[in-house]
Amino acid sequence: MTNAENNNLLVAQVILPNGPAYHKIQEGDILLKVNDELINQFVRLDDILDTNVGMDIELLLQRGSQEVMVKVGVEDLHAITPDRFVEVAGAFLDLSYQKARYYALAVKGHGVCVCESPISFQIEGISTSSVIHAIDNREIHDLDSFVEVIKSIPDRARVEICYKDLQSPHISHTGFVIIDRHWSGRMRMAIRNDKTGLWDFNDIDDPLPPQKRVSQRANFAQVPSLNYPKAVEIIKSFVKATTFIPVNLDGFPFTWKIGHGLVADANKGLVVVSRAIVPHTACDVYITIANSIVIEGKVVFLHPLQNYAIVQYDPSLVNAPVQSARLSAEAIKQGEETIFFGFNYNRRPEVVKTSVTDVDMVTIPANTSPRYRAVNIDAAYVDTHVASRCQDGVLVNEDGVVQALWLTCLGEHSNDDTEVEYYLGLASPLLLPIIDQARNDMRPSLRILNVQLLTIDMSEARIMGIAEEWIERVERKDPARHQLLVVHKVDFGNNSLQERDVILTLNDELITRTSDLDIQYNHESLDAVIVRKRQQISIKVSTISTAELETSRALLFCGATLQCPHHAVQQQISRFHSDVYISSRMRGSPAWNYGLSPSDFITEVNGISTPNLDTFLNVVKKIPNNTYFSIKVVTFNNIPSVKTMKKNEHYFSTTEFVKDEEDPLGWKKIVHEVEIENKDE
């Protein structure tokens, strides 16, 4: 009904299907009287409705030129307002009267509304405006039927789902989702408690374990190519990688990613994939082979610099002609002809003959909120516009030998901090040392110089004090590229090298390209000859294990994800204010409402210093629920502030995730209870 002043009348605007006024009142009807009382104000109408709940009222309507008298029942608004919802990897509830009125829908019979979409649902476009009406070929009428269906589906099962968007209720959509019952754990029913003003949570059931996988058969689709028949056979070495990211670690801005990976060893099930797809180990990776077989993968290695990860799947579950990619041991060169084989945005393969236009060090700007980025690598670029629309692929010669991987690197636009993607080629020889370790059932482990490097040409080298004899050695070694490497940024914790140091040799090997740095992988320290402040000196430089750079612990507190400062933070800051770093926060949580921001450091709680996660956890466990406390933070730019926030354990329990190779997830989940009795408001 439209708004009215005292000299106006009330007009019917929306009639909900199957409601008490359906087929009795029509859109455009003018309300004259209610129970013989002249009504032209909402306030009086509301009063009559409130006092006649469960009873019938008589309405005198003006419909066109006629007066119509109808009798309509008054329903209880509370009876059709949801007072419960279900948490299971997301949140679901019955359709509310408010949404039904907004979209002119019947209140009941549509299915369940999505309040918070699970990650696998988001891939299919299921959002908070979606209503699910069928799962696994079973109809969903309301929240109770939804619960019964979900209870019967095993963990990690991939099922069909049918849904509608409230904005287009006449169109039904179909998707295929993976049910997560391992990260989310038990299903919970939340019921509104009108006495306390809170929601009471009750566990519904334990999740069913995953069904045992069996071997499945598939064949790869053929890529027609009369000119390069051996090159296009590389399709049998490609798989699709789908990553679900339930814990927002390391500043990664997405909850899911999809891309392609290259099978480096089909017998071992080793797949190389971009770190834009697999950012860390606290995620679920699913490998799709030949667009037919979907199985779980496990992250076995994350390269901290060169933008790739290695994922392993169980090859015994695959009955398909998967081929190990043949990786070239020779670095691809500028001007070399090659065949670009990539997958476009529709994940369809594209093939074109091209040439390498340049091989140069990639420079991806640092992000405003630190997260992984590729550094210290030479990237290959090709002369074809096809490469700009392909997120992943390879550069392969006519014999089918892979010369470089085509990878996506995440970056950030310098003007407005929006996400951008860089596409570049990573030479195959860089992968070989890691693939060999993984192939021999070893967990790959490297050591690296924890610095960021840039290139300088010979004119700059002379200004920085490089002697002529070294310039001549550079020219003899690398006729195509007269350059040296200079330290651009020393990562936190490295005290061997300094910014603006020019590296001449490492263990007597002249260093002119980033590929020369592979010597660092197997040495705890290196003998270096450098030029510092125009003086040539010899020093011993330390390396760091890549295993030390991986995040192995996280704490979820009041909606904020806390962790030790990850590698990207080390790359962008000169000192840590504490080891309690805010990596992300949940929208609407206390952390969000009270202003805890990603990239802040927590240094104190209630005046007690919290230098690490253990101390922080011990302090906050002793704070009663519903209690205000002070928290001191220091921003990434060294600005301190003190915030007062309220602890809310009712909705945001303190949860710890610890990396554990023995756990099926690879991570162990621990829920911490408040150590003292909760304090009432």
N, C-alpha and C positions, 0 to 999 in steps of 0.2 A: 504494500500500500504506500502511496506517496505521502509526503509530508503535507500538513495543512495548517492554516491559521484559523482563527475563530470564524471567519466569514467564508471558509471553504468546506468542502466535503471530502470524505475519505473514499479512495478509489482502489479497487482490487488490482494489483499489479502482477503477482506471481501466484499461481495455484499449483501446489505440489501434487504430483501424481500419487494416487492411492492414499492421500491424506483425507481428513474428515470433511474438507470442503470440496473434494474432487467430485466433479459432475453436479455440484450444487451451486457453487459460485463460479462465475466466469470472469476472465480478465476484462477489465473495463467496467465491471459492475460498480455502481455508486452506492455506498452504504448510507441509508437514511435513518433507520432505527434499529436498536438492539433491545429486545424484550419491551417493545413499545416506548423506549426512551430515545429521543433524538440524540444522535451521536455525531459530532464533527471534530473530535479531538482524540489523539492517541492516548492521552493520559487516562481519560475516562474509559475508553475501550479496554485498555490494559487492566484497569481495576475490575471491570465486569468479567473479563476472561479469568483473572486470578481467583475471583470468588465463585466461579462456576466450573472449576476443574472436575472432570468426570461427569458433568451434566450436559444437557442440551440447552442451546439458546436459540431464540428466534431472531432472524435477521430480515429486515425489510430492505430490499434492494431496488434500485432503479436500473433497469436493463433496457437500453434504448428508450422507447416511448412507453414501456410497461413497468409497472411495479410488481416485484416478485417477492413472495414470502418463502423463506427456506428455514429448515431446522438443522442446526449443525452441532455436533458434539465437540466439546472442548477437551483436548488432550493435555496431559501433564508434560510440560517442556522438559522436566528433569528425566522423564522416562525415555525420551528419545535423544538425550544428550549423553555421549559416551562418558562413563566414569571408570573405565579400565582400558588398559592397552597391554600388548605383549611385546617383550624384548626377546629377540632371537636374531643376533647379528645385525638387527635393525630394530625398528619399532612399528607396530601395526595396531590399528583400532577400527571400530565400526564407523561408518559414515555418520557425521554429525548433522544435526538439523541446520546449523549455520551454513555448512558447505552445500547441503542439499538445496537450501533456499537460494544460495548464490548461483547455482548451476541449474535450478529448476528441475531437480531430480526427486524421485521417490526416496524417502529416508532409508527404507529397508530393501534388501534383495539384490544389491549390487555387488557384494563381496566385502573385502576389507580395504581400508585406505592405508596408504603408505605414509607413515609419519616421519620415519627416517629410513632411507633406502639402504639395504646392505650393499656391499661393494660389488658383488657379482651382478646384482640387479641393476646397478647404475650403468653398466656396460650396455645393457639392453634398452636403456632410456627410461627405466622405471624410476619415477621421481615422486615427490610429495604431492603431485597432482594426479597420481595414478591410483586406480582401484583394481585390485587383483580379483578375478572371478573364477580362476581355475589353476591348479598346480598339479603336475604329474597326472594329467587327464582326470582329475577329480574336481568337482564343482566346489567353489567356495561361496557360501551364502552370507556368512557372518564370521565374527571372531572365533566362535566356538568351533565351527567347521574348519577354519584355518588352523587352529591349534591341533586338531585331530590329524589333519593331513601332514603337518610338519613333524609331529611326533613320530610318524611312521616312516619318515625318509631318513636313510642313513647319512652320516657325515660324509661330505665330499661328493655326494651323489649329484649328477648332472641331470636336471629335469626340465620338462617343458612348462612354461608358465604363460597364461593368457591374462591380459589386462587391458584396461581402457584408460584413456586420459580424460579427466573430467571436463576439459575444454573441448573435447571431441568425443562425446559419449557414444556416438553411433558407430565408431570404428574400433574394432577389436584387434589388438596386437598380440603377436606370439614371439616369445623369446626363449632362450635356453640358458639356465642359470645353474651355478654350483651352490649347493646348500652348505654353509659354514656352520658347524657345530663344535669346532675345536678351539678357535680363538675366542668365540663368544661364550662357550661353555653351556651351562644349563639354561633352558628356556624359563623366563620369569613372567608372571602375570602381576601387573601393577593395578591396584584398585584404590580409587580416591577415598581417603578417610576424611569425612566432613567434620569430625570432631577435632582432629589434630591439624587439619589443613594440609596434610602430607599425603603421599601415595605409599600404600603398603605393598611391599613386594613379596611374592611367594614363588618358590621354585615349583615348576610344573613337572619336569621329567629330566632324566639323564639322557644325553644324546646317544643315538644308536651308533655303534662303531662303523667305520667304512667297510663296504663290501670288499671282499677279496677280488683283486683284479685278475683277469684272465687274458691270455694272449689274444689279440685281435688282428685281423687281416686287412690290408689296404694296399692300394696302388697309387702311384703318383700320376697326376694329370700330365700329359705331354705338352711341352712348349714347342710349337711349330717353328722351325728355323732351317731353311734350306742352306743358308750360308755358314752357320756355325753349329752343326749338329752335336759336336763334342762339348762345346761350351754350354749349351742349354741343358745338358745332362746334369748340371749343377743343381737343378731343381730337386734332385733326389737327395741332396745334402742340406736342404733347407727345411726347417720346422717353424711353426708359429709358437711364440712364447707369450703367455698371458699371465700377468702378475697382479695379485691382489695384495694391497698394503694396509693391513689392519692397524698397525702401530706407526704413527707418523714420526719416524726417527730421522736424524741427520738433516733436518730442514727440507726434506723432499716434499714438493708441493702437491703431489697427486696421490690418489688412493688406488688407482689402477692404471696399468699401461699394457699396450699390446704391440708386439713387433715380431720380427723374424730373427731366428738364430741359425748359425751355420754349424752343422754336425762335423766336429773335428775328428771324432772317433766313434763309428757306429757300433763297434763291438763293446765299448765301454759306456756308450750313451752320453758322450761329452758334447756339449753344445756351447758355442761362443755367442754371446748376445751383448748388446750395448747396455751400459750402466744407466742409460736413460730409460731402459725397460726394467732392469733389475738393480735397484739402488742400494739395497742392503740385504741382510739375511733374514730379517724379521718380516717375512712375506711368504705368500703361497705362489709358487710358480707352476703353471700347467703347460705342458708341451703337447702341441697338436701336430700329428704326423700325417702327411698326405691329406690334410683337411678331413680326416676321418677318425683317427685314434687320439684320444685325449687321456694323458696320464700325468701323474705328479712328477715334478722335478725338484731337485735339491741344489741349492747354491753351494758350490765347493770352492769358489775363488772369486775375489773382487780385486781387480787391479786398481791401486789407488791413484794412478796417473793417466793411464792410457785408455780409459773409457770402455773397458769391456769386462764382462763377468763370464764365469764358466759355470754352467748348470749341468747336472747329470740326471738322466732318467734311467729306468730299468729296461734295458734292451730285450730282456726275455719276454716282455709283454707286447712286443711289436713284431708282427709277421708282415713286414713290408720291405721292399728293396731299398732300404736306406743306405746311402753310400757315404763313406768318409771322404770329406773334401781333401783334395791334394793341395797342400800349401807350399808355395814356392819358397825356396831358401834364399833367393836373390831379391834384393830390394828393388821395387819398381822405380823407374827413372823418368825424369822430365822428358817429354817428347816421345815416349814409348807408346806404341799403339796397343790398345786393349779393347776388350768387350765389356761393356757395362751391362750387368744383369741385376736389376733391382725390383723392389716391390713398391707400387704406388700407393696412394691413400686408400684405394679400394682393395689393397692387398692382392693386386694382380701383377704378375711378372711383366717386365718390359725389358727388351734386349736391343742394344744398339752398339755399333762399332764406333769407337771414339779414340782419343789420345789423351795422354796426361799433360796437362798444361803447366803444372807446377807441383813441386814437393817442397813444402816449407813448414816451419814451426807454426803451430796453431796458437793463436792468442785469443782466449775467451775471457771477456771481462769478469771481474769478481762480482758476485751477486750481493745485493743489498742485505738480504738474509742469507747467511752462508749455507751453501749446499755443494754437493759434489760438482766438480767441473774438470774437464780434461786439461792437463798441463804437461809441459816437457815432452811433447810428441811432434813429429813431423807428419803433416797431413798431405795426402795426394788429392789433387783436384783435376777434374776432367772437362773436356770440351763438348758437353752436351747438355741441353736444357732438361733432358729426361732426368738427370741426376738431381735436379732441384725439386722434383716432385716425388722422389723415392726416399723413404726413410731408412731403408736398409737394403743390403744387397752385397755384391762383390764386384771386383774387377778381375776378370778371368781371361786367360789367353785362349787361342783357338783350339788348343789341346785339352782344355778343361782344367788347367792348373790355376788355382786362385793366387792372384798377385797381391790383392789387398781386400780387406773388408770395407764395405760402405756402411758407416755407422751414423747414428743420430747422437749429437751432443747437446745437452740442455744448457741454455744460457739465459740471459736476461737483457732486455732492451735497456740501454743506458739512459734513455730519455724519460720513460714512464714506468720502469721496473716490470713491464709485462714479460711473460715467458716467450722465449724464442728458441728455435732449434737450429743447430748448425749440422750440415751434412758433409762428411769428409771420409777419405779413404785412409785406412790404417794398414801399413805394409805387412804382409803375411809373416816375414821372418821375425817380427816382434812377438808373435804368438808362440813360436816353436818351443822356447825353453819352458814355458808354462804348460803347454800341451803335453810335452814329454813327461813332466813330473806327474800330471794327473793321469796320464796313460799307464804309468807304472804304479798305480794305486797309492800314490803319495798325495797328501794334501799340499797343493802348491804353496810355497813360502818364499818370499823374496825379501831382499834388503834394499833400501833406496836411500839416496841423499835427500833429506827432507828440505828441499829448496825449490824455488821456482826460477826458471831460467829464461833469458831472452837471447837473441842473436845480435851481434854487432859486426859491421863490415870492417874492412881494413883501414878506412879513413878514421873511423872511431877508435879502432884498436891502437893506432899510432898516438892519438890524443891521450889514451889511457895508459900509455907507457909500454906497449908491446914492442919488443926489439925486432929489427928487420929480419933476423934469422928465423924467428918464429913465423913471421908473415910469409917468408919464402917456403917454410915447411908446410904451412896451410895451403899455399898455392899448388905445391907438388902433390899433396895428398888428395885434395878435392878440387880438381880443375873447374868443376861445374858450380861450386859454391864456396866462395872465399869468405869465410865467416868463423867466428869464435862464439863461445857461449859465456854469458855474463850472469851473475847472480842478481836477479831482480828482487826477490823477497826471500828472506830466511824464515822458515816456519818456526813457530814457537817451540822452544826446547832444543834448537840446534845452535851450538855455540862454536862450531868449527869454522864455518864459512861466514862471510859478511856480505852485506849488500854492496854491489859494484865490484866484487871480486871477479876477475876474468880467469876462467879455467883453461889452462894450457894442456896439462896431461893428468891422467889418472892411472896409477901403476904403469907409468912410462908410455901409455898409449895417448897419442894426440887426439884431442876431443874437438871435433868440428860440427858434428850433428848429434841430435838426441839419440840416434841409434847407437852411437858410440858409448852411451851411458849404460848399456847392458852389462858392462863390466862390474857395475855396482851390485848386481843381484846376489852375488855369492860371497861377499866380503863384509866382515864386520867393520873394517876400516880400510881406507885407501890412501896411498901415498899420492899427494897432489902437488903439482907445480902451478902456482897461480900468480897473478899480478894484482897487488893490492896497493892502492894509492901510488901507482907508478913504480912500485918496487916488486921485483920478482922474488918470490919466496917459496920454500918447500914446507908443506905442512902435512899432517895426518888428519884426514877427515873421517868422521864416524858415519855409519849408516844406521838405519832403523828398520826393524822388522815390520813388514806390512801387516802382520797379525796384530801388532800393537795399535794399528790405526783403525781397526774395525770396532764398531760399537758392540759391546757385549752385555750391556745392562741399561735398563730404563725404568723410570718411576713415573706412574700416573698419579698426580696429586691435584685434587680440586679441578680437574679438567685440563691441567697442564702436563705436558710430557717433558720430564726432566732427564738429563743424561750428562755424562762427562762431555766436555767440549770435543766435538768430532773433528775429523781431519780438515774439513773445509774451514772450521773456525781457527784451527792452528795456522792455516795458510793466510788468514786475513788479519790476525791480531798479534800484538807484541807481548801481551801478558794476559793471564787468566786471573779474573777477580775471585773465582772459586771454581770448584769442579762440579757445581750445580748449575747447569746451563738449561735454559728453557728452549726446547726445540720446536714446540708447537703448542697450541691450545685449542680446546673444543669450544665451538660457538655456543654462547648461552651459559657456559659454566661459570663458577665463581672466579676462575682465573681470567676469563674473558670480561666479566662484569667489573672486577676490581682492578683491571689494568695490568695484569702480568703479560708481558709482550714477548714473542719469540725473539731470540738472540740476546735476552737479558740474562744476567748472572744473579743468582740469589746468594747473598753473603751472610745474612743474619735472619733469624726468626725469634721474635720476642727478645731481642737484644743478645741472643746467643749466637756466636759465630758458627756458620755451617760451611766449612771448607770443602766438604765432600758429601756424597750421597748417603753414606752410613750415618754421619752426624745429623744430616737433615732429617733422615727417616726417624732416628731416635727422638729428635725434638718434636716433630709433628705428631708422632704417635701418642705423645703425652698431652696433646691439646684436646680438650673435650669437644664433642660435636656441638654445633650451634653456638660456638664461641668465637668472638672476634680476637684476632691476633695481629701483630705487626710483622711485616716482612720487608727487609731491606734488599733492594735490587740495585745493580749497577748496569747501565746500558752498554751496548757494544761500543759506544762512543765515550765511555768513561764518565757518564753522568749518573751520580747516585740519587736515589730517592727512597722514601719509606712509604709503604702502602699499608692500609688497614683493611683486612679482608676477613670474611666469615667462613669458617670451616663447615663443609657440608658433606658429612659421611653418609647421609641417608641416600643420596643419589650418586655421589662421586667417591666411592671407596678408594683408599690408597692401595694401589696395585703395582706390584713390581714384576718386571720381565727380566729374566736372566738367561743368557745364552747357555744352552746345555745340549751338547751333541748326543747325549744318551736319550733325550726326550724326543718323542716322535715329531714334535713341531720343530725341534732344534732350539726352542726357547721354553723355559719353565715359567709358569705364571703363579705368583704368590700374592694373596690378598692379605693385607695387614689390618688387624683390628686395633681400635683405640684401646690404649692400655689402662685408661681409667674410666670410670662411669660417666656416661654422657650427661651433659649439663643442659637443663631445660632453658628455653628462651626466657 
